[in-house]
Amino acid sequence: MEHLATYAKRLLPRWVKGLLRFFLVPKTVRQTERELGTFVLEKTRDFSMRRRGRPESLQSSILKDCILRQKCLSEMSEAHQFLQTALMPDYRQNLYEYYRQQQYLILLVFLSYAFRGPGCLASHIQPYIAASSELSSMRILDYGAGLAFGLIHLMRTCPGKVASITIVDLDLIHTDLVEYILSDIRSDTEIAVMRVTNPEAIPDFGKRTFNVIYGKDVFEHLTEPERHLRSMLARAEDSCHCYFDFSDHGAKYLQHVHPQLSHLPEILREFSFRSDGNTAGLSKFVRTA
Ligand SMILES: C[S@@+](CC[C@H](N)C(=O)[O-])C[C@H]1O[C@@H](n2cnc3c(N)ncnc32)[C@H](O)[C@@H]1O
């Protein structure tokens, strides 16, 4: 039934989805999303100054149109990837370089997320809000975090609940930006950013343990998602909440090197997690001590 709903959603034209979201998503959520997006843009300006870049470039109307109205953005991003796959031999064996060569385009796409219309950040924000209401102290792992809007929102609204944050992502410009933003929010939270340059390698979490594990739109980018998932679950505390996006991503396509993810919930069962429904489109799994 869930699969049918997912396919039906994919078939709807973008304007119909936008209209539905406009009526279904509460106005307060829409305001939160835009405000969060604006906050991230302001921090991007500070980050640019810190790097001695040209922050005034962020005011360019072409750039603002891309971010605020997504003008041509998804077409440009896909066109760039098609060109890369045409000219980069064996790009699937060289994924870090593939991403590195489109890192500013990836950042542009991330910056636009908050302005895509009502509900655009629901799957980023709601799982963390839900976990924060159920746990007194959070030790969070966000795998393939991107711009980590959910973590930024959490740190702005209830930093006292967040004991530690561990981010695993490729060593790209968006990872530097998210580290800057999170570290700039004054709190006692321990923040660790693990920068990946070999996407095949499993990160060494040392002694870190987690009671919230979040992974959205990342598993389809990993050539062996099972190995990565097992390494995360091996560091899960006895009581732990996981939010994962295991949706079927269709055929192999550009960065989707491993689109079939339907077997992954089985691995959570091996680690004694039980399925606990769906939060804003992500599958939730819980293990209790
Ligand atoms: C489609 S984005 C999703 C970002 C974020 N989770 C979201 O939903 O907005 C995929 C993310 O996975 C990261 N990624 C790709 N391969 C990775 C790997 N081997 N290890 C960690 N992160 C990876 C990319 O850099 C990117 O930030």
The ligand as a MOL file (V3000), in Angstrom:
LIG
                    3D

  0  0  0     0  0            999 V3000
M  V30 BEGIN CTAB
M  V30 COUNTS 27 29 0 0 0
M  V30 BEGIN ATOM
M  V30 1 C 21.0740 13.2740 -2.0020 0
M  V30 2 S 22.1920 13.8590 -0.8020 0 CHG=1
M  V30 3 C 21.1920 13.7650 0.6760 0
M  V30 4 C 21.6390 14.7270 1.7210 0
M  V30 5 C 20.7540 14.8150 2.9570 0
M  V30 6 N 20.7070 13.5710 3.6730 0
M  V30 7 C 19.3650 15.2510 2.5570 0
M  V30 8 O 18.4340 14.4440 2.5880 0
M  V30 9 O 19.2350 16.4210 2.2020 0 CHG=-1
M  V30 10 C 23.3520 12.5220 -0.5920 0
M  V30 11 C 24.4230 12.8370 0.4090 0
M  V30 12 O 25.2130 11.6760 0.6340 0
M  V30 13 C 26.5700 12.0390 0.6370 0
M  V30 14 N 27.3610 10.8420 0.3130 0
M  V30 15 C 27.5190 10.2340 -0.8760 0
M  V30 16 N 28.3250 9.1630 -0.7460 0
M  V30 17 C 28.6770 9.0990 0.5540 0
M  V30 18 C 29.4910 8.2000 1.3180 0
M  V30 19 N 30.1190 7.1700 0.7670 0
M  V30 20 N 29.6100 8.4080 2.6420 0
M  V30 21 C 28.9820 9.4520 3.2320 0
M  V30 22 N 28.1990 10.3350 2.5590 0
M  V30 23 C 28.0540 10.1490 1.2360 0
M  V30 24 C 26.6390 13.1670 -0.3900 0
M  V30 25 O 27.7900 13.9610 -0.2500 0
M  V30 26 C 25.3740 13.9350 -0.0400 0
M  V30 27 O 25.5710 14.8550 1.0010 0
M  V30 END ATOM
M  V30 BEGIN BOND
M  V30 1 1 1 2
M  V30 2 1 2 3
M  V30 3 1 2 10
M  V30 4 1 3 4
M  V30 5 1 4 5
M  V30 6 1 5 6
M  V30 7 1 5 7
M  V30 8 2 7 8
M  V30 9 1 7 9
M  V30 10 1 10 11
M  V30 11 1 11 12
M  V30 12 1 11 26
M  V30 13 1 12 13
M  V30 14 1 13 14
M  V30 15 1 13 24
M  V30 16 1 14 15
M  V30 17 1 14 23
M  V30 18 2 15 16
M  V30 19 1 16 17
M  V30 20 1 17 18
M  V30 21 2 17 23
M  V30 22 1 18 19
M  V30 23 2 18 20
M  V30 24 1 20 21
M  V30 25 2 21 22
M  V30 26 1 22 23
M  V30 27 1 24 25
M  V30 28 1 24 26
M  V30 29 1 26 27
M  V30 END BOND
M  V30 END CTAB
M  END
